């Protein structure tokens, strides 16, 4: 009997911790984080790079920008587009988003490749955009048109642009903090109406005399094709290096403009490199 009691007591002592461990292991563990949901896993940082001041310029200017998210096709498509704007979502579903866009077209002075041509003053544009896709592939479209320019700007930038893009995303090897290296590639086509094309790439008779170029009328159609790549490389769970690079190739009437052929470049390049922090 004493031996039996000792055996039962020992079994109880060693069984209760096991039961407790089993229950603890199967409990749902909620992360104790005070970071708002919209900030979690979003890259916060800066990039430094170079971009072309306008299409066909053949020049590069330094720029400082915000870090981008290359962790899915839908998010990377916005970062890699060659027709950038402020995109505000109105409808946001898991595989579909739709919203409105706005952009400030900066001035283009009659210098450099456009020496002797009329300056184009700033304009504010607005439009709509939409994207449909999954994590690995997404298709997007955007239309922007001029909605305002001061009356004193007799030669404001105007017209309509439309872009269609395809973005592919793939996670690569695991690095710092067990996170994947993100890699996204995007291709897009941009079209424009005759007002936009003729003001940006056309040359009037008066401009031809002052610039020493042949008069030229640019019609509506395909304006450019873009190809870009973006990547983020995690160093730790919370820090990453990131960068992107791309090119924009002028097409059709834009590529045939005399000022582009004689003074500018058919292909513009851009790129940036930076760092980001994720909560």
C-alpha positions in Angstrom: 0.0 0.0 0.0 2.7 2.6 0.8 4.3 1.8 -2.5 1.0 2.4 -4.3 0.5 5.8 -2.6 4.0 6.9 -3.5 3.4 5.9 -7.2 0.1 7.8 -7.3 1.6 10.9 -5.7 4.5 10.9 -8.1 2.3 10.5 -11.1 0.2 13.5 -10.0 3.2 15.7 -9.5 4.6 15.0 -12.9 1.3 15.0 -14.8 -0.1 18.5 -13.8 2.8 20.5 -15.3 2.4 18.5 -18.5 -1.3 19.3 -18.7 -0.5 23.0 -18.0 2.1 23.1 -20.7 -0.3 21.5 -23.2 -3.0 24.1 -22.5 -0.5 26.9 -22.7 0.9 25.7 -26.0 -2.6 25.6 -27.6 -3.7 29.0 -26.4 -3.9 31.8 -29.0 -1.1 34.3 -28.3 -1.9 37.9 -29.2 1.0 40.2 -29.9 1.3 43.0 -27.4 1.7 45.9 -29.8 0.6 49.5 -29.4 1.5 50.3 -33.0 -1.7 51.2 -35.0 -2.7 48.6 -37.6 -2.2 50.9 -40.6 1.5 51.4 -39.5 2.3 47.7 -38.9 4.7 46.2 -41.5 4.8 49.5 -43.5 8.2 50.8 -44.6 9.1 54.2 -43.1 12.3 55.7 -44.5 14.0 57.8 -47.2 15.6 57.2 -50.6 18.0 59.2 -52.6 18.2 58.9 -56.4 18.1 60.5 -59.8 15.3 61.2 -62.3 14.6 62.9 -65.6 13.0 66.3 -65.2 10.8 65.7 -68.2 10.4 63.0 -70.9 13.1 63.0 -73.5 15.3 65.5 -71.7 18.4 63.3 -71.4 19.2 64.9 -68.1 19.3 63.6 -64.5 18.4 65.5 -61.4 18.9 64.4 -57.8 15.9 63.7 -55.6 14.9 62.6 -52.1 11.8 60.5 -51.7 9.9 58.3 -49.2 10.5 54.5 -48.9 8.2 52.2 -50.9 6.7 48.8 -50.3 7.8 46.1 -52.7 6.2 43.3 -50.7 3.4 42.6 -53.2 2.4 43.2 -56.8 -0.3 45.6 -55.9 1.8 47.8 -53.6 4.9 47.7 -55.8 2.9 48.7 -58.9 2.2 52.1 -57.3 5.8 52.6 -56.4 7.2 51.6 -59.8 4.8 53.4 -62.1 6.2 55.9 -64.6 3.1 58.2 -64.3 3.3 59.0 -60.6 0.6 60.8 -58.6 -1.1 60.9 -55.2 -3.5 58.0 -55.3 -6.3 58.0 -52.7 -8.4 54.7 -52.5 -12.1 55.0 -52.4 -12.9 51.3 -52.6 -10.4 48.9 -51.1 -10.9 45.1 -51.2 -8.5 42.3 -50.9 -8.0 41.8 -54.6 -9.4 45.1 -55.9 -8.8 48.8 -55.3 -10.3 51.9 -56.9 -9.8 55.6 -56.2 -9.0 59.1 -57.3 -5.6 60.6 -58.2 -4.1 64.1 -58.3 -0.7 65.3 -59.6 1.1 68.6 -59.9 2.9 68.9 -63.3 5.9 71.0 -62.7 7.1 73.7 -65.1 9.3 72.9 -68.1 11.5 75.8 -69.0 12.6 76.5 -72.5 16.1 75.4 -71.8 18.3 72.4 -72.3 16.8 70.0 -74.9 13.9 72.4 -75.3 16.0 75.6 -75.7 14.1 78.1 -77.8 10.7 76.4 -77.3 7.9 77.9 -75.3 7.9 77.1 -71.6 5.2 74.9 -70.1 3.9 76.3 -66.8 2.6 74.1 -63.9 -0.8 72.6 -63.9 -2.8 70.5 -61.4 -4.3 67.3 -62.8 -6.8 64.8 -61.5 -8.2 61.5 -62.5 -9.1 57.9 -61.5 -7.2 54.7 -61.0 -7.8 51.1 -60.3 -5.9 47.9 -59.6 -6.9 44.2 -59.6 -4.7 41.3 -58.6 -3.2 39.0 -56.0 0.1 39.1 -54.2 2.2 37.8 -57.1 0.6 39.6 -60.1 -1.5 42.7 -60.5 -2.9 44.8 -63.4 -3.6 48.5 -63.0 -4.9 51.5 -65.0 -5.0 55.2 -64.5 -6.3 58.3 -66.4 -5.1 61.8 -65.5 -6.4 65.1 -67.0 -5.7 68.8 -66.5 -8.3 70.4 -64.3 -6.8 73.7 -63.4 -4.2 76.2 -64.3 -3.9 80.0 -63.6 -5.3 82.2 -66.3 -2.1 84.1 -66.6 -0.3 80.9 -67.7 -1.1 81.1 -71.3 0.8 78.0 -72.1 0.0 75.7 -69.2 0.5 72.0 -69.5 -2.7 70.3 -70.5 -4.2 67.2 -72.0 -4.9 63.7 -70.9 -2.7 60.7 -70.1 -3.6 57.1 -69.6 -1.4 54.2 -68.4 -1.9 50.5 -68.2 0.6 48.4 -66.2 1.5 44.8 -65.2 3.4 44.1 -62.0 5.0 40.8 -60.9 6.2 40.0 -57.4 8.2 37.1 -56.0 9.7 36.6 -52.6 13.3 35.4 -52.7 15.7 34.0 -50.0 15.2 34.6 -46.3 17.6 37.1 -44.7 17.6 39.3 -41.6 14.9 38.4 -39.0 13.6 35.6 -41.2 12.1 38.0 -43.7 12.1 37.4 -47.4 14.0 39.5 -49.9 11.2 41.2 -52.0 11.6 41.5 -55.8 9.0 43.2 -58.0 9.1 44.0 -61.8 6.7 46.2 -63.6 6.0 47.0 -67.3 3.7 49.7 -68.5 2.4 51.6 -71.6 1.3 55.2 -71.6 -1.0 56.9 -74.1 -1.9 60.6 -74.5 -4.3 62.7 -76.5 -3.3 65.2 -79.2 -3.4 68.2 -76.9 -0.8 66.7 -74.6 1.3 65.2 -77.3 1.5 68.4 -79.4 2.2 70.6 -76.4 5.0 68.4 -75.1 6.5 67.1 -78.4 5.2 69.4 -81.1 7.0 72.4 -82.6 5.1 75.4 -83.9 6.2 77.5 -86.8 7.3 80.3 -84.4 9.2 77.9 -82.2 10.9 76.4 -85.2 12.3 79.8 -86.2 13.5 80.6 -82.7 14.9 77.1 -81.9 16.4 76.3 -85.3 14.3 73.1 -85.6 11.8 71.8 -88.1 8.1 72.4 -87.4 6.4 69.3 -86.2 2.9 68.2 -85.1 2.6 65.3 -82.7 -0.7 63.4 -82.7 -2.5 61.3 -80.2 -1.4 57.7 -79.5 1.2 55.7 -77.6 3.6 58.0 -75.8 6.0 55.7 -73.9 6.8 52.3 -72.5 8.3 51.8 -69.1 10.2 48.9 -67.4 11.2 49.0 -63.8 12.4 46.8 -60.9 12.3 47.3 -57.1 13.7 45.3 -54.3 14.0 45.4 -50.5 16.7 43.5 -48.6 16.0 43.0 -44.9 19.0 43.4 -42.6 17.0 42.7 -39.4 13.4 42.1 -38.6 12.8 45.9 -38.5 15.4 47.4 -40.9 15.9 47.0 -44.6 17.8 48.4 -47.6 15.7 49.1 -50.6 16.1 50.5 -54.1 14.6 50.7 -57.6 15.6 51.5 -61.1 13.9 51.8 -64.4 13.8 53.2 -67.9 11.2 55.0 -70.1 11.3 54.6 -73.8 9.5 57.2 -76.0 7.3 55.8 -78.8 5.7 56.9 -82.1 5.1 60.6 -82.4 6.9 61.4 -79.2 10.1 59.6 -80.4 9.9 61.3 -83.8 9.9 64.9 -82.4 12.8 66.9 -83.8 13.9 68.3 -80.4 14.0 64.8 -78.9 16.0 63.4 -81.9 18.5 66.3 -82.2 18.9 67.4 -78.5 17.3 64.9 -76.2 17.2 61.2 -75.6 14.7 58.5 -76.6 15.3 56.6 -73.4 15.2 58.2 -69.9 16.5 56.3 -66.9 16.0 56.8 -63.1 16.9 55.0 -59.9 17.1 55.4 -56.1 18.5 53.7 -53.0 17.5 54.1 -49.4 16.6 52.5 -46.1 13.4 51.8 -44.2 12.2 50.8 -40.8 9.2 48.5 -40.2 7.3 48.1 -36.9 
